[in-house]
Amino acid sequence: MNNPEQVLAQSSETPVCIVGAGPAGATASLMLSKLQIPHIIIDKAIFPRDKTCGDGLILHVFEVLRRIDPALLQAFVQHPAFIHTFAGRFFVKKDLSIDIDVQHPSSQPHPPIFYGKRIDFDDFLVKQLPSPYADIRLGCGLKDIERIGNTVLLTLSDGSTIQTSLVIGADGIQSIVSKKLAGNQHDKSRVSTFVSAYFQGLTNLAPAHEAEIRLIYKKMPLFFYIFPLPNGEANVSLGGTATDISLYRINLRAVIEDIIANHPEVRNKFLHAKRIGEWRGWGIPYSYGSIKITGDNFLLVGDAAGLANPFYKEGVGTGMMSALIAAEKAASAYHHGRFDENFLSSYADEAKKQFHKLLLLGRIALKFTKKPLLFQFFIRLTKGKIEKRIVRLIDSQAYGK
Ligand SMILES: Cc1cc2nc3c(=O)[nH]c(=O)nc-3n(C[C@H](O)[C@H](O)[C@H](O)COP(=O)(O)OP(=O)(O)OC[C@H]3O[C@@H](n4cnc5c(N)ncnc54)[C@H](O)[C@@H]3O)c2cc1C
């Protein structure tokens, strides 16, 4: 590399640089624009781009869109690429399920569960980014990042460089920002591995686009999802804790094909179904709590901060909410001219207030599924209470009540 001072002199300069324009990065940019903070946002992809996901959009997504702009929430709710439901079922076993049914459409502003292919949802967000405060650079990835004195130098794949006081790392599960600025290690024991594919022509699905999730035991607990999509398609996925999948040598693709062909409550839905495209695998990180999410000149958000829910795998909404909080912190840092760890650490406190209890509960529930009989006994005993709690969670997080 050239002399660092020369490189800094030739770099673009910005107070805040967001790395990644997925749901978390795009949210950070939208909020910074709202708060009139100049920034650069980069992504290695050109949008629309796909991302392996279950395509369920719940809880925090609504509050974040509303807080950015109520008209944005309306645009999302009315968008033809997204469908929705008031109901979902989590089958612990054949005759035991947790049923969510928020059937009071007239008293709710919108249904609590949406589905949308990520290629559409992420593009919907990225299309909102243009603003006098946002310098948007897509199709050019971060290659290297280093702190030089009180600033950060980002080197992109096209050789260009950006100098900034604050990096918001929104670059997903394989975050370079998390590795290089925070010094975090990838922790496989806090990752779920999933395979997922799109299907067309499923039949005998529950009415009104109800979400279907099943806990299926194959030496270990695995989570099987069917999420309906527009145009008669569905997202079908299966996964579980990454370390157990390695330990028990589970071939997720073989297991999900076996479930589709033979599972007594599932196979009748796939009799006339056709898979569109390949099975795709990806990880869902829940390392939050065991990694550093803020420090001198950086804040981590979304998957880069390991913020997915270990149990029900919401990572889009938690990612967006963390980015909203991070953008507010970044604005305050900009106004105070403070980008040091001491000043930024209240982001971690805010994140703790917002996520700690829910994510901890998710981790405990996930551990509990490893003892099937005990788990089933507990669910039978507390089913009514859990269902009421979920409705309260929806009221507070999706409807802001
Ligand atoms: C199979 C599966 C099912 C899931 N189901 C659900 C679900 O139903 N609901 C839900 O809420 N969550 C679900 N999740 C989790 C969810 O997909 C993630 O938590 C969510 O995408 C996190 O958003 P993000 O913006 O933090 O990261 P991402 O969506 O991963 O976005 C990161 C962005 O950073 C960019 N990037 C990466 N590296 C670089 C680089 N070096 N330079 C520049 N840009 C870079 C990428 O191109 C990408 O656009 C699922 C995940 C999987 C794998």
The ligand as a MOL file (V3000), in Angstrom:
LIG
                    3D

  0  0  0     0  0            999 V3000
M  V30 BEGIN CTAB
M  V30 COUNTS 53 58 0 0 0
M  V30 BEGIN ATOM
M  V30 1 C -32.6100 -19.8830 5.2700 0
M  V30 2 C -32.8320 -18.6320 6.0570 0
M  V30 3 C -34.1110 -18.2920 6.4380 0
M  V30 4 C -34.3530 -17.0800 7.1150 0
M  V30 5 N -35.6320 -16.7190 7.3690 0
M  V30 6 C -35.8960 -15.5200 7.9140 0
M  V30 7 C -37.2410 -15.0580 8.0250 0
M  V30 8 O -38.1880 -15.7120 7.5690 0
M  V30 9 N -37.4600 -13.8420 8.5960 0
M  V30 10 C -36.4360 -13.0770 9.0650 0
M  V30 11 O -36.7000 -11.9940 9.6060 0
M  V30 12 N -35.1400 -13.4850 8.9420 0
M  V30 13 C -34.8500 -14.6650 8.3590 0
M  V30 14 N -33.5540 -15.0540 8.1710 0
M  V30 15 C -32.4730 -14.1700 8.6540 0
M  V30 16 C -32.2720 -12.9830 7.6950 0
M  V30 17 O -32.1050 -13.4360 6.3710 0
M  V30 18 C -31.0620 -12.1480 8.1050 0
M  V30 19 O -31.0410 -12.0370 9.5000 0
M  V30 20 C -31.1160 -10.7530 7.4610 0
M  V30 21 O -30.9010 -10.8480 6.0830 0
M  V30 22 C -30.0710 -9.8140 8.0850 0
M  V30 23 O -30.0540 -8.5870 7.3900 0
M  V30 24 P -28.6880 -7.7500 7.2360 0
M  V30 25 O -29.0410 -6.5230 6.4890 0
M  V30 26 O -28.0340 -7.6630 8.5480 0
M  V30 27 O -27.7320 -8.6900 6.3590 0
M  V30 28 P -27.8920 -9.1730 4.8580 0
M  V30 29 O -29.3010 -9.2850 4.4750 0
M  V30 30 O -27.0380 -10.3890 4.7460 0
M  V30 31 O -27.2390 -8.0020 4.0110 0
M  V30 32 C -25.8600 -7.7760 4.0240 0
M  V30 33 C -25.4980 -6.9430 2.8060 0
M  V30 34 O -24.1080 -6.6640 2.8780 0
M  V30 35 C -23.5200 -6.8500 1.6050 0
M  V30 36 N -22.1310 -7.1720 1.8150 0
M  V30 37 C -21.6010 -8.2860 2.3500 0
M  V30 38 N -20.2620 -8.2280 2.3460 0
M  V30 39 C -19.9390 -7.0350 1.8010 0
M  V30 40 C -18.7130 -6.3910 1.5090 0
M  V30 41 N -17.5350 -6.9620 1.7770 0
M  V30 42 N -18.7550 -5.1760 0.9230 0
M  V30 43 C -19.9390 -4.5680 0.6360 0
M  V30 44 N -21.1180 -5.1450 0.8780 0
M  V30 45 C -21.1170 -6.3580 1.4620 0
M  V30 46 C -24.3150 -7.9710 0.9650 0
M  V30 47 O -24.2440 -7.9130 -0.4490 0
M  V30 48 C -25.7330 -7.6890 1.4940 0
M  V30 49 O -26.4750 -6.8890 0.6160 0
M  V30 50 C -33.2760 -16.2460 7.4900 0
M  V30 51 C -31.9680 -16.5930 7.1210 0
M  V30 52 C -31.7480 -17.7690 6.4110 0
M  V30 53 C -30.3480 -18.0990 6.0140 0
M  V30 END ATOM
M  V30 BEGIN BOND
M  V30 1 1 1 2
M  V30 2 1 2 3
M  V30 3 2 2 52
M  V30 4 2 3 4
M  V30 5 1 4 5
M  V30 6 1 4 50
M  V30 7 2 5 6
M  V30 8 1 6 7
M  V30 9 1 6 13
M  V30 10 2 7 8
M  V30 11 1 7 9
M  V30 12 1 9 10
M  V30 13 2 10 11
M  V30 14 1 10 12
M  V30 15 2 12 13
M  V30 16 1 13 14
M  V30 17 1 14 15
M  V30 18 1 14 50
M  V30 19 1 15 16
M  V30 20 1 16 17
M  V30 21 1 16 18
M  V30 22 1 18 19
M  V30 23 1 18 20
M  V30 24 1 20 21
M  V30 25 1 20 22
M  V30 26 1 22 23
M  V30 27 1 23 24
M  V30 28 2 24 25
M  V30 29 1 24 26
M  V30 30 1 24 27
M  V30 31 1 27 28
M  V30 32 2 28 29
M  V30 33 1 28 30
M  V30 34 1 28 31
M  V30 35 1 31 32
M  V30 36 1 32 33
M  V30 37 1 33 34
M  V30 38 1 33 48
M  V30 39 1 34 35
M  V30 40 1 35 36
M  V30 41 1 35 46
M  V30 42 1 36 37
M  V30 43 1 36 45
M  V30 44 2 37 38
M  V30 45 1 38 39
M  V30 46 1 39 40
M  V30 47 2 39 45
M  V30 48 1 40 41
M  V30 49 2 40 42
M  V30 50 1 42 43
M  V30 51 2 43 44
M  V30 52 1 44 45
M  V30 53 1 46 47
M  V30 54 1 46 48
M  V30 55 1 48 49
M  V30 56 2 50 51
M  V30 57 1 51 52
M  V30 58 1 52 53
M  V30 END BOND
M  V30 END CTAB
M  END
